Amino acid sequence: MRILISLLLLSLSSGLIPKRLPNGMSRKFIPNVNEPRKDLKLISPAQASLITKNWLNNIVLDIVNKKNKSDLSIGLEYDDLHIVTNINKLNMIIDDAQNKLSSEWTNMINNYNYSVLIFAYNPKSLQGINEVLFLVITKLDRENKELLIKNIIQSPFWDEEQISSINLKKSLIDQNDYTNMTSISFDYLYDDNQRFKLAWNTWLMEIEDI
């Protein structure tokens, strides 16, 4: 219910960002091959909320435009529904973290072992577009020295033709290796998101065959 209310309250003033250029070609992003971690930026929950609100805004506007042009019964496409669901999960994580910060000192101490970290994946664009393509929600388990990849939200304007999502995984692994303080786990992500499990596990098997 909350996410539906949020969708209705969003302004429809922003314009859609097309996945393709005016000539029909796909927009292209280039990963940092030498230092993949530099395509990642650690952002605050407030920044993540602004990004996801813009994504939701554009999803709603896209639905409105499609209804005006054709089918009045059209709703969320599968990709958009997937994005909206994950945005709602992020909002729950942010709310939970805020509640813990404002709770009693005893609860704060009990929960201090876990820190929520949010990364934005922002690779270089050939067209000079400064755009976040993915948000990565992680938890830092201080006691076990482990970085847990909890969820990944894709931009509604991203597709594999622009840049492969496997470059995001390379950035996360490189970032973790660079800090050299934790191991990294994708188990929770794979249990919750079959898309990334299939795409990234396939990539790993191909690498091992080389």
GROMACS elastic network, one bead per residue, 0.5 to 0.9 nm:
[ bonds ]
;  ai    aj funct       b0    kb
    1     4     6  0.51972   500
    1     5     6  0.62728   500
    1     6     6  0.86659   500
    2     5     6  0.51736   500
    2     6     6  0.61999   500
    2     7     6  0.86901   500
    2    88     6  0.84258   500
    3     7     6  0.61721   500
    3     8     6  0.87119   500
    3    84     6  0.79272   500
    3    85     6  0.84545   500
    3    87     6  0.87324   500
    3    88     6  0.63295   500
    4     7     6  0.50895   500
    4     8     6  0.63796   500
    4     9     6  0.87565   500
    5     8     6  0.51742   500
    5     9     6  0.62843   500
    5    10     6  0.88173   500
    6     9     6  0.51524   500
    6    10     6  0.62959   500
    6    53     6  0.88906   500
    6    56     6  0.87920   500
    7    10     6  0.54263   500
    7    11     6  0.87985   500
    7    53     6  0.88724   500
    7    56     6  0.67811   500
    7    57     6  0.73353   500
    7    60     6  0.69707   500
    8    11     6  0.82544   500
    8    60     6  0.83673   500
   10    53     6  0.76660   500
   10    54     6  0.88141   500
   10    56     6  0.77267   500
   10    57     6  0.58417   500
   10    60     6  0.81940   500
   11    14     6  0.76420   500
   11    57     6  0.65209   500
   11    61     6  0.88390   500
   12    15     6  0.80492   500
   12    57     6  0.61704   500
   12    58     6  0.74775   500
   12    60     6  0.74029   500
   12    61     6  0.57807   500
   13    57     6  0.82771   500
   13    61     6  0.83452   500
   14    54     6  0.79237   500
   14    57     6  0.71778   500
   14    58     6  0.68390   500
   14    61     6  0.80231   500
   15    58     6  0.69772   500
   15    61     6  0.78437   500
   16    58     6  0.56994   500
   16    59     6  0.83703   500
   16    61     6  0.74357   500
   16    62     6  0.71313   500
   16   157     6  0.86900   500
   17    20     6  0.87560   500
   17    58     6  0.80013   500
   17   157     6  0.65820   500
   18    21     6  0.70268   500
   18    22     6  0.87500   500
   18    27     6  0.87315   500
   18   157     6  0.66608   500
   19    25     6  0.89432   500
   19    26     6  0.64401   500
   19    27     6  0.64212   500
   19   156     6  0.87486   500
   19   157     6  0.52978   500
   19   158     6  0.65759   500
   19   159     6  0.75583   500
   19   162     6  0.83079   500
   20    23     6  0.78282   500
   20    24     6  0.56701   500
   20    25     6  0.55361   500
   20    27     6  0.54123   500
   20   162     6  0.89534   500
   21    24     6  0.53168   500
   21    25     6  0.53796   500
   21    26     6  0.60124   500
   21    27     6  0.60992   500
   22    25     6  0.74107   500
   23    26     6  0.87906   500
   25    28     6  0.89028   500
   26   159     6  0.89564   500
   26   161     6  0.65106   500
   26   162     6  0.61365   500
   27   125     6  0.78875   500
   27   126     6  0.76440   500
   27   127     6  0.71931   500
   27   161     6  0.78677   500
   27   162     6  0.54433   500
   27   163     6  0.88260   500
   28   124     6  0.86970   500
   28   125     6  0.59894   500
   28   126     6  0.56978   500
   28   127     6  0.72242   500
   28   161     6  0.74451   500
   28   163     6  0.64593   500
   29   122     6  0.89743   500
   29   123     6  0.61291   500
   29   124     6  0.54795   500
   29   126     6  0.58348   500
   29   127     6  0.81831   500
   29   129     6  0.88535   500
   29   162     6  0.57413   500
   29   163     6  0.55663   500
   30    33     6  0.85291   500
   30   123     6  0.61601   500
   30   124     6  0.53180   500
   30   125     6  0.61245   500
   30   126     6  0.69722   500
   30   162     6  0.85692   500
   30   163     6  0.69616   500
   31    34     6  0.89324   500
   31    35     6  0.89289   500
   31    36     6  0.67420   500
   31    39     6  0.70644   500
   31   123     6  0.56051   500
   31   124     6  0.66412   500
   31   125     6  0.89194   500
   31   163     6  0.77656   500
   31   167     6  0.65884   500
   31   168     6  0.85912   500
   31   171     6  0.88244   500
   32    35     6  0.55781   500
   32    37     6  0.78371   500
   32    38     6  0.69635   500
   32    39     6  0.65162   500
   32   123     6  0.71663   500
   32   124     6  0.77614   500
   32   167     6  0.87497   500
   32   171     6  0.85240   500
   33    36     6  0.56066   500
   33   167     6  0.87945   500
   35    38     6  0.59102   500
   35    39     6  0.80916   500
   35   171     6  0.78505   500
   35   174     6  0.73768   500
   35   175     6  0.87468   500
   36    39     6  0.58071   500
   36    40     6  0.77859   500
   36   123     6  0.89432   500
   36   167     6  0.76584   500
   36   168     6  0.81574   500
   36   170     6  0.63891   500
   36   172     6  0.79411   500
   36   173     6  0.86377   500
   36   174     6  0.61804   500
   36   175     6  0.75873   500
   37    40     6  0.54815   500
   37    41     6  0.83973   500
   37   168     6  0.88758   500
   37   170     6  0.78254   500
   37   172     6  0.64828   500
   37   173     6  0.79122   500
   37   174     6  0.54207   500
   37   176     6  0.84548   500
   37   178     6  0.81463   500
   38    41     6  0.73197   500
   38   122     6  0.87205   500
   38   123     6  0.81865   500
   38   171     6  0.74929   500
   38   175     6  0.80830   500
   39   120     6  0.82474   500
   39   121     6  0.57896   500
   39   122     6  0.52895   500
   39   124     6  0.75980   500
   39   168     6  0.82200   500
   39   171     6  0.67488   500
   40   119     6  0.61563   500
   40   120     6  0.56009   500
   40   122     6  0.61096   500
   40   123     6  0.76740   500
   40   168     6  0.82981   500
   40   171     6  0.67615   500
   40   172     6  0.77377   500
   40   175     6  0.81150   500
   41   118     6  0.84433   500
   41   119     6  0.53872   500
   41   120     6  0.51153   500
   41   121     6  0.65612   500
   41   122     6  0.73131   500
   42   117     6  0.72306   500
   42   118     6  0.59260   500
   42   120     6  0.63700   500
   43    46     6  0.81572   500
   43    47     6  0.61393   500
   43    48     6  0.67759   500
   43   117     6  0.78132   500
   43   118     6  0.57493   500
   43   119     6  0.58106   500
   43   120     6  0.66519   500
   44    47     6  0.51986   500
   44    48     6  0.63285   500
   44    49     6  0.86857   500
   44   117     6  0.79608   500
   44   118     6  0.67716   500
   44   119     6  0.85990   500
   45    49     6  0.61132   500
   45    50     6  0.87132   500
   45    91     6  0.89624   500
   45    94     6  0.64816   500
   45   117     6  0.84771   500
   45   118     6  0.71072   500
   46    49     6  0.50766   500
   46    50     6  0.63903   500
   46    51     6  0.88120   500
   46    94     6  0.89615   500
   47    50     6  0.51550   500
   47    51     6  0.63549   500
   47    52     6  0.87539   500
   48    51     6  0.51496   500
   48    52     6  0.61947   500
   48    53     6  0.85298   500
   48    90     6  0.88064   500
   48   118     6  0.74874   500
   48   119     6  0.86716   500
   48   120     6  0.80966   500
   48   135     6  0.75549   500
   49    52     6  0.52089   500
   49    53     6  0.59974   500
   49    54     6  0.85929   500
   49    87     6  0.88275   500
   49    90     6  0.86317   500
   49    91     6  0.76592   500
   49    94     6  0.89012   500
   50    53     6  0.51722   500
   50    54     6  0.63333   500
   50    55     6  0.87786   500
   51    54     6  0.52623   500
   51    55     6  0.64088   500
   51    56     6  0.88256   500
   51   132     6  0.80829   500
   51   135     6  0.88819   500
   52    56     6  0.61175   500
   52    57     6  0.83964   500
   52    84     6  0.89145   500
   52    87     6  0.66021   500
   52   135     6  0.88558   500
   52   153     6  0.88960   500
   52   155     6  0.84104   500
   53    56     6  0.50767   500
   53    57     6  0.59685   500
   53    58     6  0.86287   500
   53    87     6  0.88617   500
   54    58     6  0.62754   500
   54    59     6  0.86613   500
   55    58     6  0.52568   500
   55    59     6  0.62422   500
   55    60     6  0.87390   500
   55    83     6  0.87542   500
   55    84     6  0.88329   500
   55   155     6  0.67139   500
   55   156     6  0.65462   500
   55   157     6  0.85370   500
   56    59     6  0.50215   500
   56    60     6  0.61988   500
   56    61     6  0.85330   500
   56    80     6  0.88834   500
   56    83     6  0.85896   500
   56    84     6  0.70882   500
   56    87     6  0.85586   500
   56   156     6  0.86326   500
   57    60     6  0.53366   500
   57    61     6  0.62192   500
   57    62     6  0.86425   500
   58    62     6  0.59612   500
   58    63     6  0.85640   500
   58   156     6  0.81656   500
   59    62     6  0.50838   500
   59    63     6  0.63415   500
   59    64     6  0.87457   500
   59    76     6  0.81733   500
   59    80     6  0.68857   500
   59    84     6  0.88019   500
   59   156     6  0.72468   500
   60    63     6  0.51446   500
   60    64     6  0.62671   500
   60    65     6  0.86690   500
   60    76     6  0.86359   500
   61    64     6  0.50490   500
   61    65     6  0.61173   500
   61    66     6  0.85811   500
   62    65     6  0.51238   500
   62    66     6  0.61578   500
   62    67     6  0.85917   500
   63    66     6  0.51499   500
   63    67     6  0.61382   500
   63    68     6  0.86169   500
   63    74     6  0.72455   500
   63    75     6  0.66013   500
   63    76     6  0.70911   500
   64    67     6  0.51415   500
   64    68     6  0.62154   500
   64    69     6  0.87120   500
   64    72     6  0.89704   500
   65    68     6  0.51229   500
   65    69     6  0.62749   500
   65    70     6  0.86673   500
   66    69     6  0.51070   500
   66    70     6  0.59369   500
   66    71     6  0.69908   500
   66    72     6  0.79598   500
   66    74     6  0.74487   500
   67    70     6  0.53764   500
   67    71     6  0.52773   500
   67    73     6  0.71986   500
   67    74     6  0.63320   500
   67    75     6  0.85930   500
   68    71     6  0.76135   500
   68    72     6  0.70968   500
   69    72     6  0.84050   500
   70    73     6  0.89579   500
   70    74     6  0.84649   500
   71    74     6  0.55525   500
   72    75     6  0.86330   500
   74    77     6  0.83937   500
   76    79     6  0.80202   500
   76    80     6  0.58257   500
   76    81     6  0.56276   500
   77    80     6  0.52877   500
   77    81     6  0.60608   500
   77    82     6  0.85797   500
   78    81     6  0.50870   500
   78    82     6  0.61230   500
   78    83     6  0.86718   500
   79    82     6  0.51109   500
   79    83     6  0.63272   500
   79    84     6  0.87662   500
   79   156     6  0.75563   500
   80    83     6  0.50080   500
   80    84     6  0.61340   500
   80    85     6  0.85503   500
   80   156     6  0.65591   500
   81    84     6  0.51107   500
   81    85     6  0.61077   500
   81    86     6  0.86466   500
   82    85     6  0.52536   500
   82    86     6  0.63635   500
   82    87     6  0.87176   500
   82   153     6  0.85747   500
   83    86     6  0.52278   500
   83    87     6  0.61419   500
   83    88     6  0.86515   500
   83   153     6  0.61393   500
   83   154     6  0.65451   500
   83   155     6  0.75697   500
   83   156     6  0.71768   500
   84    87     6  0.50635   500
   84    88     6  0.62375   500
   84    89     6  0.87351   500
   84   153     6  0.88326   500
   85    88     6  0.51953   500
   85    89     6  0.64567   500
   85    90     6  0.88779   500
   86    90     6  0.62719   500
   86    91     6  0.86991   500
   86   151     6  0.75170   500
   86   152     6  0.75426   500
   86   153     6  0.60064   500
   86   154     6  0.88989   500
   87    90     6  0.50059   500
   87    91     6  0.62856   500
   87    92     6  0.87103   500
   87   153     6  0.68733   500
   88    91     6  0.51006   500
   88    92     6  0.63628   500
   88    93     6  0.87930   500
   89    92     6  0.51108   500
   89    93     6  0.63564   500
   89    94     6  0.87682   500
   89   151     6  0.84986   500
   90    93     6  0.50382   500
   90    94     6  0.61957   500
   90    95     6  0.85585   500
   90   137     6  0.74547   500
   90   151     6  0.81245   500
   90   153     6  0.87003   500
   91    94     6  0.50807   500
   91    95     6  0.60640   500
   91    96     6  0.84740   500
   92    95     6  0.50919   500
   92    96     6  0.60369   500
   92    97     6  0.85792   500
   93    96     6  0.50748   500
   93    97     6  0.61703   500
   93    98     6  0.86305   500
   93   116     6  0.81661   500
   93   137     6  0.88864   500
   94    97     6  0.51336   500
   94    98     6  0.61884   500
   94    99     6  0.86169   500
   94   116     6  0.83006   500
   95    98     6  0.50902   500
   95    99     6  0.61221   500
   95   100     6  0.86628   500
   96    99     6  0.51020   500
   96   100     6  0.63011   500
   96   101     6  0.87587   500
   97   100     6  0.51892   500
   97   101     6  0.63635   500
   97   102     6  0.88491   500
   97   115     6  0.85122   500
   97   116     6  0.74794   500
   98   101     6  0.50983   500
   98   102     6  0.63587   500
   98   103     6  0.86744   500
   99   102     6  0.51897   500
   99   103     6  0.60619   500
  100   103     6  0.51034   500
  100   104     6  0.79849   500
  100   107     6  0.68714   500
  100   108     6  0.59919   500
  100   111     6  0.75225   500
  101   104     6  0.82144   500
  101   105     6  0.86568   500
  101   107     6  0.86714   500
  101   108     6  0.63477   500
  102   105     6  0.86555   500
  102   108     6  0.82630   500
  103   106     6  0.82094   500
  103   107     6  0.64205   500
  103   108     6  0.66738   500
  104   107     6  0.54774   500
  104   108     6  0.63988   500
  104   109     6  0.88657   500
  105   109     6  0.61834   500
  105   110     6  0.86327   500
  106   109     6  0.52760   500
  106   110     6  0.63042   500
  106   111     6  0.87575   500
  107   110     6  0.50373   500
  107   111     6  0.61636   500
  107   112     6  0.84242   500
  108   111     6  0.52425   500
  108   112     6  0.58431   500
  109   112     6  0.51252   500
  109   113     6  0.78747   500
  110   113     6  0.71458   500
  111   114     6  0.59822   500
  111   115     6  0.83727   500
  112   115     6  0.68859   500
  112   142     6  0.86178   500
  113   140     6  0.78667   500
  113   141     6  0.60867   500
  113   142     6  0.53254   500
  113   143     6  0.62910   500
  114   139     6  0.62049   500
  114   140     6  0.54651   500
  114   141     6  0.50464   500
  114   142     6  0.63714   500
  114   143     6  0.83809   500
  115   138     6  0.82400   500
  115   139     6  0.54396   500
  115   140     6  0.50528   500
  115   141     6  0.70250   500
  115   142     6  0.80290   500
  116   137     6  0.72072   500
  116   138     6  0.57862   500
  116   140     6  0.64170   500
  117   136     6  0.82450   500
  117   137     6  0.61699   500
  117   138     6  0.51526   500
  117   139     6  0.59300   500
  117   140     6  0.71054   500
  118   135     6  0.68454   500
  118   136     6  0.55979   500
  118   138     6  0.61169   500
  118   139     6  0.85747   500
  119   134     6  0.82365   500
  119   135     6  0.57185   500
  119   137     6  0.66360   500
  119   138     6  0.79604   500
  120   132     6  0.61304   500
  120   133     6  0.75216   500
  120   134     6  0.59029   500
  120   136     6  0.63709   500
  121   131     6  0.86008   500
  121   132     6  0.56401   500
  121   133     6  0.57436   500
  121   134     6  0.50905   500
  121   135     6  0.62867   500
  121   136     6  0.76865   500
  121   168     6  0.68914   500
  121   171     6  0.84808   500
  122   125     6  0.87203   500
  122   130     6  0.73365   500
  122   131     6  0.60020   500
  122   133     6  0.61157   500
  122   134     6  0.75671   500
  123   130     6  0.83492   500
  123   131     6  0.79566   500
  123   132     6  0.78306   500
  123   133     6  0.80314   500
  123   163     6  0.89450   500
  124   127     6  0.87721   500
  124   128     6  0.74076   500
  124   129     6  0.78030   500
  124   130     6  0.75256   500
  124   131     6  0.86563   500
  125   128     6  0.50495   500
  125   129     6  0.54222   500
  125   130     6  0.69822   500
  125   131     6  0.81151   500
  126   129     6  0.75401   500
  132   135     6  0.75218   500
  132   154     6  0.88423   500
  132   155     6  0.72002   500
  133   153     6  0.85251   500
  133   154     6  0.59900   500
  133   155     6  0.50468   500
  133   156     6  0.84095   500
  133   157     6  0.76623   500
  133   158     6  0.61136   500
  134   152     6  0.66978   500
  134   153     6  0.55108   500
  134   155     6  0.57625   500
  134   158     6  0.84559   500
  134   165     6  0.89081   500
  134   168     6  0.82059   500
  135   151     6  0.83004   500
  135   152     6  0.56607   500
  135   153     6  0.51084   500
  135   154     6  0.65752   500
  135   155     6  0.80632   500
  136   149     6  0.73195   500
  136   150     6  0.77127   500
  136   151     6  0.59879   500
  136   153     6  0.65275   500
  136   154     6  0.88316   500
  137   148     6  0.86751   500
  137   149     6  0.63655   500
  137   150     6  0.55649   500
  137   151     6  0.51122   500
  137   152     6  0.61569   500
  137   153     6  0.82615   500
  138   147     6  0.67469   500
  138   148     6  0.54112   500
  138   150     6  0.51149   500
  138   151     6  0.69877   500
  138   152     6  0.88676   500
  139   146     6  0.83518   500
  139   147     6  0.59672   500
  139   148     6  0.51041   500
  139   149     6  0.67198   500
  139   150     6  0.68848   500
  140   143     6  0.89711   500
  140   145     6  0.74100   500
  140   146     6  0.61044   500
  140   148     6  0.62452   500
  140   149     6  0.89089   500
  140   182     6  0.85525   500
  141   144     6  0.57078   500
  141   145     6  0.55472   500
  141   146     6  0.50903   500
  141   147     6  0.61434   500
  141   148     6  0.72472   500
  141   182     6  0.86406   500
  142   146     6  0.67381   500
  142   147     6  0.84740   500
  142   182     6  0.84573   500
  143   146     6  0.79620   500
  144   182     6  0.81929   500
  144   183     6  0.88536   500
  145   181     6  0.68456   500
  145   183     6  0.65566   500
  145   184     6  0.88964   500
  146   181     6  0.82399   500
  146   184     6  0.56959   500
  146   185     6  0.71041   500
  147   176     6  0.78780   500
  147   182     6  0.61359   500
  147   183     6  0.61071   500
  147   185     6  0.62044   500
  147   186     6  0.88248   500
  148   183     6  0.86246   500
  148   184     6  0.60945   500
  148   185     6  0.50296   500
  148   186     6  0.64864   500
  148   187     6  0.79219   500
  148   188     6  0.72876   500
  148   189     6  0.84358   500
  149   152     6  0.80089   500
  149   184     6  0.74847   500
  149   185     6  0.60969   500
  149   186     6  0.52496   500
  149   187     6  0.76467   500
  149   188     6  0.66540   500
  149   189     6  0.59456   500
  150   185     6  0.89165   500
  150   186     6  0.74559   500
  150   187     6  0.83622   500
  150   188     6  0.56245   500
  150   189     6  0.51151   500
  150   190     6  0.88751   500
  150   192     6  0.83425   500
  151   188     6  0.79127   500
  151   189     6  0.55219   500
  151   192     6  0.78184   500
  151   193     6  0.78481   500
  152   189     6  0.77305   500
  152   193     6  0.85882   500
  152   196     6  0.87822   500
  154   157     6  0.82431   500
  154   158     6  0.68823   500
  154   159     6  0.88892   500
  155   158     6  0.54115   500
  155   159     6  0.86352   500
  156   159     6  0.82644   500
  158   161     6  0.83413   500
  158   162     6  0.68212   500
  158   163     6  0.82057   500
  159   162     6  0.58051   500
  159   163     6  0.71958   500
  159   164     6  0.79075   500
  159   165     6  0.86321   500
  160   163     6  0.53234   500
  160   165     6  0.67710   500
  161   164     6  0.69665   500
  163   166     6  0.85688   500
  163   167     6  0.76490   500
  164   167     6  0.59873   500
  164   168     6  0.79172   500
  165   168     6  0.53316   500
  165   169     6  0.70950   500
  165   196     6  0.85058   500
  165   199     6  0.82722   500
  165   200     6  0.83071   500
  166   169     6  0.51345   500
  166   170     6  0.64308   500
  166   171     6  0.87569   500
  166   196     6  0.88693   500
  166   199     6  0.76352   500
  166   200     6  0.62605   500
  166   203     6  0.74784   500
  167   171     6  0.62333   500
  167   172     6  0.87256   500
  168   171     6  0.50531   500
  168   172     6  0.63420   500
  168   173     6  0.87372   500
  169   172     6  0.50842   500
  169   173     6  0.61998   500
  169   174     6  0.84839   500
  169   200     6  0.77976   500
  170   173     6  0.51966   500
  170   174     6  0.60026   500
  170   175     6  0.84802   500
  171   174     6  0.50728   500
  171   175     6  0.59941   500
  171   176     6  0.85498   500
  172   175     6  0.51137   500
  172   176     6  0.62126   500
  172   177     6  0.85913   500
  172   184     6  0.85057   500
  173   176     6  0.51420   500
  173   177     6  0.60785   500
  173   178     6  0.84917   500
  173   184     6  0.72433   500
  174   177     6  0.50061   500
  174   178     6  0.59368   500
  174   179     6  0.86619   500
  175   178     6  0.50982   500
  175   179     6  0.63918   500
  175   180     6  0.85520   500
  176   179     6  0.54068   500
  176   180     6  0.61302   500
  176   181     6  0.74155   500
  176   182     6  0.67172   500
  176   183     6  0.71577   500
  176   184     6  0.67910   500
  177   181     6  0.78668   500
  177   182     6  0.80514   500
  177   183     6  0.81883   500
  177   184     6  0.88841   500
  178   181     6  0.84475   500
  179   182     6  0.76996   500
  180   183     6  0.80498   500
  185   188     6  0.75302   500
  185   189     6  0.84963   500
  186   189     6  0.52795   500
  186   190     6  0.61319   500
  186   191     6  0.86831   500
  186   197     6  0.86496   500
  187   190     6  0.51585   500
  187   191     6  0.61824   500
  187   192     6  0.86500   500
  187   197     6  0.89043   500
  188   191     6  0.51792   500
  188   192     6  0.62509   500
  188   193     6  0.84374   500
  189   192     6  0.51703   500
  189   193     6  0.56418   500
  189   194     6  0.82792   500
  189   196     6  0.76557   500
  189   197     6  0.76382   500
  190   193     6  0.51428   500
  190   194     6  0.59184   500
  190   195     6  0.80985   500
  190   196     6  0.64905   500
  190   198     6  0.84035   500
  191   194     6  0.69075   500
  191   197     6  0.78640   500
  192   197     6  0.89444   500
  193   196     6  0.59504   500
  193   197     6  0.65549   500
  193   198     6  0.89921   500
  194   198     6  0.60523   500
  194   199     6  0.84604   500
  195   198     6  0.54795   500
  195   199     6  0.61720   500
  195   200     6  0.84580   500
  196   199     6  0.50530   500
  196   200     6  0.56372   500
  196   201     6  0.78646   500
  197   200     6  0.55414   500
  197   201     6  0.56828   500
  197   202     6  0.81505   500
  198   201     6  0.54209   500
  198   202     6  0.59423   500
  198   203     6  0.85812   500
  199   202     6  0.54085   500
  199   203     6  0.64396   500
  199   204     6  0.89634   500
  200   203     6  0.50057   500
  200   204     6  0.62914   500
  200   205     6  0.87570   500
  201   204     6  0.50249   500
  201   205     6  0.62807   500
  201   206     6  0.86735   500
  202   205     6  0.52049   500
  202   206     6  0.63077   500
  202   207     6  0.87603   500
  203   206     6  0.51355   500
  203   207     6  0.63057   500
  203   208     6  0.87743   500
  204   207     6  0.51213   500
  204   208     6  0.63000   500
  204   209     6  0.87694   500
  205   208     6  0.51285   500
  205   209     6  0.63374   500
  205   210     6  0.89934   500
  206   209     6  0.51778   500
  206   210     6  0.66609   500
  207   210     6  0.53947   500
